[in-house]
Amino acid sequence: LNTARQAGLKLVAPINASGYSQTLLTTPTALRSAQGGIFSVTQVPPSEHTHGTDVEMAAFKKYEHFSGVPNLNWTFGWLSGRLTVDALEKIHGKSTRTAFLAALRKMTHFTGTGLLPQPSNLSLADFGKTPTTTQCDYFVKLEGKKFVTINGGKPVCGKNVGS
């Protein structure tokens, strides 16, 4: 953001696909240059304190001694772990690759325990077809030393423009 501003660009809504993290908040130069920036967030922001975010953050604190704003690596790691646990719970002791994959493909409403902005259908029913759902993300704005959730804490979803 800082470079764009120094080049004279008047940014109306500077949206960043990455950067939402505790690291940004604890790096003074990054914090200064990113002020007013809007960041997309893959999961419900922890500042919303939902059941899912509270469970996630409690686990991070207990097992990794981490508290703060999780970056994409933390988020994807948590969601991948949740997906694995959900699939393993469905195979009822049949710990084979085939059983595991079959369990994954039966998941038509994966939400990552309420962390995802919309459920994911992991079945192969729509494989090779144009998606019927749009991409949704949460957005936060950097204000001072914290990220503030925008849009009333609700995800923003795109619209399909045709196939």
C-alpha angles and dihedrals in degrees: 000000000000093000092050091050092048088053088058099254115152102217114203099182111002102197119191123196091202139022099077099131147108088257091066090051093051098044107083098204093046091046092052095046095046097053111137092013119141118223129197114229123201095209137033103291110253089233087072089068098213121164090260096049093045092052091046095048093045089054092048090051095045100044104026102024088234125141125165135056114343116222124218092277092058092045096048091044091052094046092047090051092048090050091050093049092047091052093045091052089057098053094063098213097322093122099182128124090242093052092046094051091045089053091050092051091053091060107102099158109040111164102164089243091309097314099111120083090231134009118269121224108215096180119109093236093110098032110145094012130111108266114258092203127065130232115267129192139168119240132210132185124219109236116172108311099342144061114242118204113236131203092045092292091298125124121254114229129199125227128242109248098192139292 
